């Protein structure tokens, strides 16, 4: 195998712990963690990974991500240097996938450009927001996306329209295709800077009052089922406040799991399995994960299924899982 340190010009670390790279503060080491200098550098290390059959995953700010305790035997890539650019042209915005979403919102507000306020307080990078179709009940990023440039493992770059991206509730094609989002073109609108900033402050204040932001968390764990809210179902099933080790269903918001110290991925998964079993028994509704498992949705469901086999009628985990 060619030494990847000889391929990439940017920063490349061996055995990099993933926990500090996620907002939940959970995860073992990645075999390699790379921060390419630019698009050419990203293309080179991605070509190396493809040639050497090394698994790879892009990571933004790790805000909706659960990483395995055993780590990741592959390459994790960050675009914080390669694509963190933000360029305004009137109400049109070109933004790199590595840019922090909070920074983009602040710049837009100062320029009097509106259309992103529904994303206020949503942590993470633009790339992560695109992949998750991030948003709230007031709106989602898909509503302003014109096109996204993506890098294929072959090194080719394509421009995907909003239709190509197949946006849905907390999902899009970026989650399923082996590509890396490089940048996005967003169409916004003109607005009053002072009014936009007041709106952002009000939304951020509401988040602080209603979400357990004082503890490491990954945002919403479950997708809201049609016509209902996951938090309401979890609370009605009596799960609020449940704990597995240092993983806890937040008393302030039942759709959040917080890390109260040294929680592990298996503790979070066990708590998710207990919650899903109890909600299904009490309400008949099957919850689907919103949080992303680093190894993919199929691996997440397989792991949750093993834990669910040990959940008793009382909602307690009586047998081994994982």
BALOBA-1460 file (C-alpha; in Angstrom, 3 decimals):
// residues 322
<rec num="1" residu="x" x="0.000" y="0.000" z="0.000"/>
<rec num="2" residu="x" x="1.252" y="3.450" z="-0.913"/>
<rec num="3" residu="x" x="1.867" y="5.630" z="2.132"/>
<rec num="4" residu="x" x="-1.022" y="8.174" z="2.173"/>
<rec num="5" residu="x" x="1.273" y="10.721" z="3.829"/>
<rec num="6" residu="x" x="3.150" y="10.859" z="0.522"/>
<rec num="7" residu="x" x="-0.067" y="11.461" z="-1.409"/>
<rec num="8" residu="x" x="-1.703" y="14.303" z="0.497"/>
<rec num="9" residu="x" x="-0.215" y="17.785" z="1.002"/>
<rec num="10" residu="x" x="-2.581" y="18.703" z="3.811"/>
<rec num="11" residu="x" x="-2.762" y="17.436" z="7.359"/>
<rec num="12" residu="x" x="-3.074" y="13.666" z="7.731"/>
<rec num="13" residu="x" x="-3.180" y="12.014" z="11.158"/>
<rec num="14" residu="x" x="-2.968" y="8.350" z="12.076"/>
<rec num="15" residu="x" x="-5.241" y="6.826" z="14.744"/>
<rec num="16" residu="x" x="-7.166" y="10.059" z="15.289"/>
<rec num="17" residu="x" x="-9.841" y="9.733" z="18.016"/>
<rec num="18" residu="x" x="-13.259" y="10.571" z="16.601"/>
<rec num="19" residu="x" x="-14.919" y="11.590" z="19.871"/>
<rec num="20" residu="x" x="-13.516" y="15.167" z="19.846"/>
<rec num="21" residu="x" x="-14.701" y="15.552" z="16.249"/>
<rec num="22" residu="x" x="-18.371" y="14.971" z="17.124"/>
<rec num="23" residu="x" x="-20.795" y="17.023" z="19.191"/>
<rec num="24" residu="x" x="-21.810" y="13.881" z="21.100"/>
<rec num="25" residu="x" x="-18.154" y="13.332" z="22.087"/>
<rec num="26" residu="x" x="-18.255" y="9.596" z="21.334"/>
<rec num="27" residu="x" x="-16.124" y="7.443" z="19.039"/>
<rec num="28" residu="x" x="-12.907" y="5.480" z="18.836"/>
<rec num="29" residu="x" x="-9.985" y="6.225" z="16.499"/>
<rec num="30" residu="x" x="-10.076" y="6.512" z="12.736"/>
<rec num="31" residu="x" x="-7.169" y="4.834" z="11.001"/>
<rec num="32" residu="x" x="-6.544" y="8.107" z="9.141"/>
<rec num="33" residu="x" x="-7.991" y="11.597" z="9.460"/>
<rec num="34" residu="x" x="-7.248" y="13.993" z="6.622"/>
<rec num="35" residu="x" x="-7.712" y="17.716" z="6.119"/>
<rec num="36" residu="x" x="-6.857" y="18.368" z="2.452"/>
<rec num="37" residu="x" x="-5.477" y="21.783" z="1.529"/>
<rec num="38" residu="x" x="-7.671" y="22.278" z="-1.530"/>
<rec num="39" residu="x" x="-9.817" y="20.458" z="-4.068"/>
<rec num="40" residu="x" x="-6.805" y="19.015" z="-5.888"/>
<rec num="41" residu="x" x="-5.487" y="17.626" z="-2.623"/>
<rec num="42" residu="x" x="-8.899" y="16.158" z="-1.828"/>
<rec num="43" residu="x" x="-9.065" y="14.598" z="-5.289"/>
<rec num="44" residu="x" x="-5.616" y="13.036" z="-4.816"/>
<rec num="45" residu="x" x="-6.344" y="11.416" z="-1.453"/>
<rec num="46" residu="x" x="-9.753" y="10.208" z="-2.619"/>
<rec num="47" residu="x" x="-8.111" y="8.622" z="-5.673"/>
<rec num="48" residu="x" x="-5.620" y="6.921" z="-3.352"/>
<rec num="49" residu="x" x="-8.420" y="5.562" z="-1.145"/>
<rec num="50" residu="x" x="-10.302" y="4.292" z="-4.194"/>
<rec num="51" residu="x" x="-7.195" y="2.639" z="-5.664"/>
<rec num="52" residu="x" x="-6.236" y="1.024" z="-2.351"/>
<rec num="53" residu="x" x="-9.847" y="-0.012" z="-1.541"/>
<rec num="54" residu="x" x="-9.718" y="1.980" z="1.703"/>
<rec num="55" residu="x" x="-13.166" y="2.873" z="3.141"/>
<rec num="56" residu="x" x="-13.690" y="6.621" z="3.417"/>
<rec num="57" residu="x" x="-16.253" y="9.029" z="4.797"/>
<rec num="58" residu="x" x="-16.481" y="12.824" z="4.735"/>
<rec num="59" residu="x" x="-17.208" y="14.450" z="8.082"/>
<rec num="60" residu="x" x="-18.369" y="17.965" z="8.788"/>
<rec num="61" residu="x" x="-18.623" y="19.102" z="12.403"/>
<rec num="62" residu="x" x="-19.986" y="15.736" z="13.551"/>
<rec num="63" residu="x" x="-23.234" y="17.277" z="14.790"/>
<rec num="64" residu="x" x="-25.639" y="14.496" z="13.832"/>
<rec num="65" residu="x" x="-23.228" y="11.598" z="13.966"/>
<rec num="66" residu="x" x="-22.652" y="8.584" z="16.189"/>
<rec num="67" residu="x" x="-19.277" y="6.879" z="15.797"/>
<rec num="68" residu="x" x="-18.435" y="3.321" z="16.924"/>
<rec num="69" residu="x" x="-16.509" y="2.796" z="20.131"/>
<rec num="70" residu="x" x="-14.110" y="0.604" z="18.152"/>
<rec num="71" residu="x" x="-13.391" y="3.421" z="15.714"/>
<rec num="72" residu="x" x="-13.239" y="3.366" z="11.936"/>
<rec num="73" residu="x" x="-10.785" y="1.319" z="9.909"/>
<rec num="74" residu="x" x="-10.589" y="3.771" z="7.073"/>
<rec num="75" residu="x" x="-10.126" y="7.412" z="6.068"/>
<rec num="76" residu="x" x="-12.144" y="10.294" z="7.501"/>
<rec num="77" residu="x" x="-12.021" y="13.521" z="5.469"/>
<rec num="78" residu="x" x="-12.691" y="17.092" z="6.535"/>
<rec num="79" residu="x" x="-13.258" y="19.984" z="4.108"/>
<rec num="80" residu="x" x="-12.540" y="22.713" z="6.643"/>
<rec num="81" residu="x" x="-9.555" y="23.935" z="4.567"/>
<rec num="82" residu="x" x="-10.372" y="22.673" z="1.081"/>
<rec num="83" residu="x" x="-13.856" y="24.206" z="0.821"/>
<rec num="84" residu="x" x="-14.815" y="26.705" z="3.503"/>
<rec num="85" residu="x" x="-15.388" y="29.641" z="1.143"/>
<rec num="86" residu="x" x="-18.447" y="31.900" z="1.251"/>
<rec num="87" residu="x" x="-19.140" y="34.182" z="-1.734"/>
<rec num="88" residu="x" x="-22.174" y="36.475" z="-2.107"/>
<rec num="89" residu="x" x="-23.376" y="37.927" z="-5.400"/>
<rec num="90" residu="x" x="-26.427" y="39.923" z="-4.493"/>
<rec num="91" residu="x" x="-28.919" y="37.452" z="-3.068"/>
<rec num="92" residu="x" x="-27.144" y="34.465" z="-4.645"/>
<rec num="93" residu="x" x="-24.655" y="32.613" z="-2.497"/>
<rec num="94" residu="x" x="-21.895" y="30.173" z="-3.350"/>
<rec num="95" residu="x" x="-20.683" y="28.387" z="-0.243"/>
<rec num="96" residu="x" x="-18.160" y="25.635" z="0.380"/>
<rec num="97" residu="x" x="-19.303" y="22.435" z="2.041"/>
<rec num="98" residu="x" x="-16.712" y="22.873" z="4.790"/>
<rec num="99" residu="x" x="-18.049" y="26.253" z="5.904"/>
<rec num="100" residu="x" x="-19.701" y="26.439" z="9.317"/>
<rec num="101" residu="x" x="-23.440" y="26.919" z="8.944"/>
<rec num="102" residu="x" x="-23.533" y="29.429" z="11.822"/>
<rec num="103" residu="x" x="-20.947" y="31.596" z="10.038"/>
<rec num="104" residu="x" x="-22.959" y="31.552" z="6.814"/>
<rec num="105" residu="x" x="-26.112" y="32.639" z="8.655"/>
<rec num="106" residu="x" x="-24.261" y="35.467" z="10.406"/>
<rec num="107" residu="x" x="-22.743" y="36.749" z="7.145"/>
<rec num="108" residu="x" x="-26.109" y="36.590" z="5.380"/>
<rec num="109" residu="x" x="-27.827" y="38.495" z="8.178"/>
<rec num="110" residu="x" x="-25.241" y="41.293" z="8.116"/>
<rec num="111" residu="x" x="-25.685" y="41.632" z="4.357"/>
<rec num="112" residu="x" x="-29.484" y="41.715" z="4.632"/>
<rec num="113" residu="x" x="-29.922" y="38.414" z="2.820"/>
<rec num="114" residu="x" x="-32.770" y="36.255" z="4.083"/>
<rec num="115" residu="x" x="-33.889" y="32.666" z="3.583"/>
<rec num="116" residu="x" x="-31.714" y="30.699" z="5.981"/>
<rec num="117" residu="x" x="-33.251" y="31.740" z="9.311"/>
<rec num="118" residu="x" x="-34.990" y="28.380" z="9.786"/>
<rec num="119" residu="x" x="-31.498" y="26.888" z="10.212"/>
<rec num="120" residu="x" x="-30.623" y="29.144" z="13.158"/>
<rec num="121" residu="x" x="-28.920" y="27.125" z="15.867"/>
<rec num="122" residu="x" x="-28.562" y="24.029" z="13.677"/>
<rec num="123" residu="x" x="-24.952" y="22.977" z="14.337"/>
<rec num="124" residu="x" x="-22.643" y="21.644" z="11.688"/>
<rec num="125" residu="x" x="-21.181" y="22.425" z="8.300"/>
<rec num="126" residu="x" x="-22.920" y="23.305" z="5.059"/>
<rec num="127" residu="x" x="-22.055" y="19.868" z="3.672"/>
<rec num="128" residu="x" x="-23.699" y="18.158" z="6.614"/>
<rec num="129" residu="x" x="-26.741" y="20.413" z="6.332"/>
<rec num="130" residu="x" x="-27.087" y="19.498" z="2.660"/>
<rec num="131" residu="x" x="-26.754" y="15.770" z="3.290"/>
<rec num="132" residu="x" x="-29.350" y="15.870" z="6.076"/>
<rec num="133" residu="x" x="-31.593" y="18.453" z="4.396"/>
<rec num="134" residu="x" x="-31.278" y="20.234" z="7.706"/>
<rec num="135" residu="x" x="-34.020" y="22.462" z="8.990"/>
<rec num="136" residu="x" x="-36.891" y="22.882" z="11.383"/>
<rec num="137" residu="x" x="-40.661" y="22.988" z="11.179"/>
<rec num="138" residu="x" x="-40.231" y="26.476" z="9.692"/>
<rec num="139" residu="x" x="-38.167" y="25.379" z="6.694"/>
<rec num="140" residu="x" x="-35.266" y="23.353" z="5.373"/>
<rec num="141" residu="x" x="-32.163" y="24.026" z="3.321"/>
<rec num="142" residu="x" x="-33.598" y="22.289" z="0.247"/>
<rec num="143" residu="x" x="-35.902" y="25.254" z="-0.317"/>
<rec num="144" residu="x" x="-32.972" y="27.525" z="-1.286"/>
<rec num="145" residu="x" x="-30.625" y="25.062" z="-3.034"/>
<rec num="146" residu="x" x="-30.083" y="25.640" z="-6.749"/>
<rec num="147" residu="x" x="-27.216" y="23.225" z="-7.325"/>
<rec num="148" residu="x" x="-24.470" y="21.317" z="-5.536"/>
<rec num="149" residu="x" x="-21.037" y="20.476" z="-6.954"/>
<rec num="150" residu="x" x="-20.002" y="16.931" z="-6.022"/>
<rec num="151" residu="x" x="-16.731" y="15.039" z="-6.338"/>
<rec num="152" residu="x" x="-16.939" y="11.455" z="-7.557"/>
<rec num="153" residu="x" x="-14.378" y="8.792" z="-6.562"/>
<rec num="154" residu="x" x="-13.175" y="8.871" z="-10.185"/>
<rec num="155" residu="x" x="-12.037" y="12.458" z="-9.665"/>
<rec num="156" residu="x" x="-14.779" y="13.884" z="-11.870"/>
<rec num="157" residu="x" x="-16.846" y="16.819" z="-10.623"/>
<rec num="158" residu="x" x="-20.543" y="17.069" z="-11.412"/>
<rec num="159" residu="x" x="-23.188" y="19.712" z="-10.742"/>
<rec num="160" residu="x" x="-26.386" y="18.265" z="-9.307"/>
<rec num="161" residu="x" x="-29.589" y="20.256" z="-9.356"/>
<rec num="162" residu="x" x="-32.023" y="20.294" z="-6.465"/>
<rec num="163" residu="x" x="-34.068" y="17.739" z="-8.389"/>
<rec num="164" residu="x" x="-31.002" y="15.529" z="-8.868"/>
<rec num="165" residu="x" x="-30.388" y="15.611" z="-5.103"/>
<rec num="166" residu="x" x="-33.793" y="14.030" z="-4.388"/>
<rec num="167" residu="x" x="-34.347" y="15.949" z="-1.160"/>
<rec num="168" residu="x" x="-36.690" y="14.451" z="1.406"/>
<rec num="169" residu="x" x="-37.317" y="14.739" z="5.127"/>
<rec num="170" residu="x" x="-33.826" y="14.758" z="6.668"/>
<rec num="171" residu="x" x="-32.358" y="12.981" z="3.674"/>
<rec num="172" residu="x" x="-31.066" y="13.380" z="0.143"/>
<rec num="173" residu="x" x="-28.973" y="11.555" z="-2.405"/>
<rec num="174" residu="x" x="-25.737" y="12.701" z="-0.735"/>
<rec num="175" residu="x" x="-26.417" y="10.143" z="2.004"/>
<rec num="176" residu="x" x="-26.564" y="7.181" z="-0.366"/>
<rec num="177" residu="x" x="-24.171" y="7.954" z="-3.234"/>
<rec num="178" residu="x" x="-20.391" y="7.607" z="-2.877"/>
<rec num="179" residu="x" x="-19.667" y="11.291" z="-3.501"/>
<rec num="180" residu="x" x="-18.403" y="14.292" z="-1.570"/>
<rec num="181" residu="x" x="-20.319" y="17.578" z="-1.688"/>
<rec num="182" residu="x" x="-17.888" y="20.377" z="-2.528"/>
<rec num="183" residu="x" x="-20.041" y="23.485" z="-2.630"/>
<rec num="184" residu="x" x="-23.588" y="24.707" z="-3.068"/>
<rec num="185" residu="x" x="-25.327" y="27.484" z="-4.921"/>
<rec num="186" residu="x" x="-28.153" y="28.990" z="-2.877"/>
<rec num="187" residu="x" x="-30.789" y="31.472" z="-3.998"/>
<rec num="188" residu="x" x="-31.862" y="33.751" z="-1.142"/>
<rec num="189" residu="x" x="-33.848" y="37.005" z="-0.935"/>
<rec num="190" residu="x" x="-33.253" y="40.593" z="0.113"/>
<rec num="191" residu="x" x="-34.294" y="41.586" z="3.606"/>
<rec num="192" residu="x" x="-33.686" y="44.044" z="6.415"/>
<rec num="193" residu="x" x="-30.443" y="43.235" z="8.320"/>
<rec num="194" residu="x" x="-31.811" y="44.347" z="11.696"/>
<rec num="195" residu="x" x="-35.008" y="42.315" z="11.291"/>
<rec num="196" residu="x" x="-33.072" y="39.231" z="10.193"/>
<rec num="197" residu="x" x="-30.740" y="39.480" z="13.176"/>
<rec num="198" residu="x" x="-33.681" y="39.877" z="15.571"/>
<rec num="199" residu="x" x="-35.267" y="36.786" z="14.051"/>
<rec num="200" residu="x" x="-32.031" y="34.801" z="14.451"/>
<rec num="201" residu="x" x="-31.657" y="35.864" z="18.098"/>
<rec num="202" residu="x" x="-35.252" y="34.874" z="18.866"/>
<rec num="203" residu="x" x="-34.785" y="31.446" z="17.270"/>
<rec num="204" residu="x" x="-31.509" y="30.878" z="19.122"/>
<rec num="205" residu="x" x="-33.086" y="31.909" z="22.428"/>
<rec num="206" residu="x" x="-35.902" y="29.427" z="21.896"/>
<rec num="207" residu="x" x="-33.410" y="26.628" z="21.202"/>
<rec num="208" residu="x" x="-31.539" y="27.424" z="24.400"/>
<rec num="209" residu="x" x="-34.784" y="27.261" z="26.393"/>
<rec num="210" residu="x" x="-36.104" y="24.043" z="24.875"/>
<rec num="211" residu="x" x="-33.023" y="21.926" z="24.102"/>
<rec num="212" residu="x" x="-30.357" y="20.460" z="26.450"/>
<rec num="213" residu="x" x="-27.474" y="22.344" z="24.879"/>
<rec num="214" residu="x" x="-25.416" y="22.310" z="28.078"/>
<rec num="215" residu="x" x="-24.589" y="18.629" z="27.463"/>
<rec num="216" residu="x" x="-22.868" y="17.007" z="24.481"/>
<rec num="217" residu="x" x="-25.594" y="15.820" z="22.105"/>
<rec num="218" residu="x" x="-26.239" y="15.002" z="18.454"/>
<rec num="219" residu="x" x="-29.521" y="16.849" z="18.004"/>
<rec num="220" residu="x" x="-32.668" y="14.887" z="17.267"/>
<rec num="221" residu="x" x="-32.171" y="11.128" z="17.542"/>
<rec num="222" residu="x" x="-35.395" y="10.100" z="15.763"/>
<rec num="223" residu="x" x="-37.265" y="11.427" z="12.765"/>
<rec num="224" residu="x" x="-40.707" y="12.803" z="13.464"/>
<rec num="225" residu="x" x="-43.314" y="10.334" z="12.175"/>
<rec num="226" residu="x" x="-45.964" y="11.764" z="9.833"/>
<rec num="227" residu="x" x="-48.370" y="13.984" z="11.735"/>
<rec num="228" residu="x" x="-46.665" y="13.595" z="15.091"/>
<rec num="229" residu="x" x="-43.502" y="14.315" z="17.056"/>
<rec num="230" residu="x" x="-40.957" y="11.763" z="18.198"/>
<rec num="231" residu="x" x="-40.420" y="13.658" z="21.459"/>
<rec num="232" residu="x" x="-44.131" y="13.450" z="22.312"/>
<rec num="233" residu="x" x="-44.258" y="9.717" z="21.619"/>
<rec num="234" residu="x" x="-41.128" y="9.051" z="23.680"/>
<rec num="235" residu="x" x="-42.449" y="11.055" z="26.611"/>
<rec num="236" residu="x" x="-45.888" y="9.425" z="26.420"/>
<rec num="237" residu="x" x="-44.189" y="6.001" z="26.519"/>
<rec num="238" residu="x" x="-42.473" y="6.953" z="29.784"/>
<rec num="239" residu="x" x="-38.938" y="6.973" z="28.414"/>
<rec num="240" residu="x" x="-37.881" y="10.524" z="29.275"/>
<rec num="241" residu="x" x="-34.961" y="10.475" z="31.711"/>
<rec num="242" residu="x" x="-33.953" y="6.860" z="30.986"/>
<rec num="243" residu="x" x="-30.243" y="6.164" z="31.246"/>
<rec num="244" residu="x" x="-27.695" y="3.659" z="30.049"/>
<rec num="245" residu="x" x="-24.430" y="4.493" z="31.745"/>
<rec num="246" residu="x" x="-23.738" y="8.144" z="30.962"/>
<rec num="247" residu="x" x="-26.165" y="8.229" z="28.026"/>
<rec num="248" residu="x" x="-29.486" y="9.822" z="28.996"/>
<rec num="249" residu="x" x="-32.746" y="10.717" z="27.280"/>
<rec num="250" residu="x" x="-32.767" y="14.389" z="28.129"/>
<rec num="251" residu="x" x="-35.400" y="15.448" z="30.686"/>
<rec num="252" residu="x" x="-35.717" y="18.763" z="28.820"/>
<rec num="253" residu="x" x="-36.368" y="17.258" z="25.379"/>
<rec num="254" residu="x" x="-37.181" y="13.575" z="24.918"/>
<rec num="255" residu="x" x="-35.825" y="13.387" z="21.355"/>
<rec num="256" residu="x" x="-32.317" y="14.227" z="22.553"/>
<rec num="257" residu="x" x="-29.816" y="11.787" z="24.037"/>
<rec num="258" residu="x" x="-27.083" y="13.563" z="25.966"/>
<rec num="259" residu="x" x="-23.653" y="12.449" z="27.072"/>
<rec num="260" residu="x" x="-23.408" y="13.184" z="30.781"/>
<rec num="261" residu="x" x="-19.769" y="12.185" z="31.078"/>
<rec num="262" residu="x" x="-18.203" y="9.175" z="29.413"/>
<rec num="263" residu="x" x="-21.070" y="7.675" z="27.435"/>
<rec num="264" residu="x" x="-20.218" y="5.073" z="24.818"/>
<rec num="265" residu="x" x="-21.772" y="4.381" z="21.437"/>
<rec num="266" residu="x" x="-23.127" y="1.078" z="22.715"/>
<rec num="267" residu="x" x="-24.849" y="2.861" z="25.603"/>
<rec num="268" residu="x" x="-26.512" y="5.258" z="23.153"/>
<rec num="269" residu="x" x="-27.557" y="2.353" z="20.924"/>
<rec num="270" residu="x" x="-28.927" y="0.405" z="23.881"/>
<rec num="271" residu="x" x="-30.952" y="3.440" z="24.940"/>
<rec num="272" residu="x" x="-32.238" y="3.873" z="21.381"/>
<rec num="273" residu="x" x="-33.253" y="0.200" z="21.238"/>
<rec num="274" residu="x" x="-35.098" y="0.421" z="24.559"/>
<rec num="275" residu="x" x="-36.860" y="3.597" z="23.426"/>
<rec num="276" residu="x" x="-37.967" y="2.218" z="20.078"/>
<rec num="277" residu="x" x="-39.277" y="-0.978" z="21.645"/>
<rec num="278" residu="x" x="-41.259" y="0.851" z="24.302"/>
<rec num="279" residu="x" x="-42.704" y="3.449" z="21.918"/>
<rec num="280" residu="x" x="-43.798" y="0.712" z="19.524"/>
<rec num="281" residu="x" x="-45.446" y="-1.269" z="22.338"/>
<rec num="282" residu="x" x="-47.223" y="1.726" z="23.838"/>
<rec num="283" residu="x" x="-48.209" y="3.590" z="20.663"/>
<rec num="284" residu="x" x="-47.826" y="1.216" z="17.724"/>
<rec num="285" residu="x" x="-45.458" y="3.668" z="16.013"/>
<rec num="286" residu="x" x="-42.019" y="2.551" z="14.826"/>
<rec num="287" residu="x" x="-39.420" y="5.278" z="15.194"/>
<rec num="288" residu="x" x="-36.796" y="5.694" z="12.465"/>
<rec num="289" residu="x" x="-33.346" y="7.097" z="13.315"/>
<rec num="290" residu="x" x="-32.429" y="10.608" z="12.287"/>
<rec num="291" residu="x" x="-28.969" y="10.352" z="13.801"/>
<rec num="292" residu="x" x="-26.419" y="8.943" z="11.369"/>
<rec num="293" residu="x" x="-24.226" y="5.964" z="12.223"/>
<rec num="294" residu="x" x="-20.737" y="6.332" z="10.744"/>
<rec num="295" residu="x" x="-20.898" y="2.844" z="9.240"/>
<rec num="296" residu="x" x="-24.181" y="3.505" z="7.444"/>
<rec num="297" residu="x" x="-27.935" y="3.012" z="7.967"/>
<rec num="298" residu="x" x="-27.972" y="-0.751" z="7.349"/>
<rec num="299" residu="x" x="-25.229" y="-1.291" z="9.926"/>
<rec num="300" residu="x" x="-27.145" y="0.909" z="12.367"/>
<rec num="301" residu="x" x="-30.343" y="-1.093" z="11.977"/>
<rec num="302" residu="x" x="-28.446" y="-4.372" z="12.394"/>
<rec num="303" residu="x" x="-26.842" y="-3.151" z="15.614"/>
<rec num="304" residu="x" x="-30.081" y="-1.754" z="16.981"/>
<rec num="305" residu="x" x="-31.796" y="-5.040" z="16.172"/>
<rec num="306" residu="x" x="-29.315" y="-6.977" z="18.266"/>
<rec num="307" residu="x" x="-29.947" y="-4.705" z="21.230"/>
<rec num="308" residu="x" x="-33.712" y="-4.864" z="20.756"/>
<rec num="309" residu="x" x="-33.639" y="-8.639" z="21.214"/>
<rec num="310" residu="x" x="-32.604" y="-8.059" z="24.829"/>
<rec num="311" residu="x" x="-35.289" y="-5.496" z="25.692"/>
<rec num="312" residu="x" x="-37.943" y="-6.849" z="28.022"/>
<rec num="313" residu="x" x="-41.607" y="-5.895" z="28.268"/>
<rec num="314" residu="x" x="-40.652" y="-3.387" z="30.972"/>
<rec num="315" residu="x" x="-38.329" y="-1.569" z="28.573"/>
<rec num="316" residu="x" x="-35.223" y="-2.711" z="30.431"/>
<rec num="317" residu="x" x="-32.309" y="-4.303" z="28.617"/>
<rec num="318" residu="x" x="-32.105" y="-7.799" z="30.091"/>
<rec num="319" residu="x" x="-29.752" y="-9.439" z="27.619"/>
<rec num="320" residu="x" x="-26.543" y="-8.606" z="25.790"/>
<rec num="321" residu="x" x="-26.608" y="-6.553" z="22.640"/>
<rec num="322" residu="x" x="-24.250" y="-4.888" z="20.222"/>
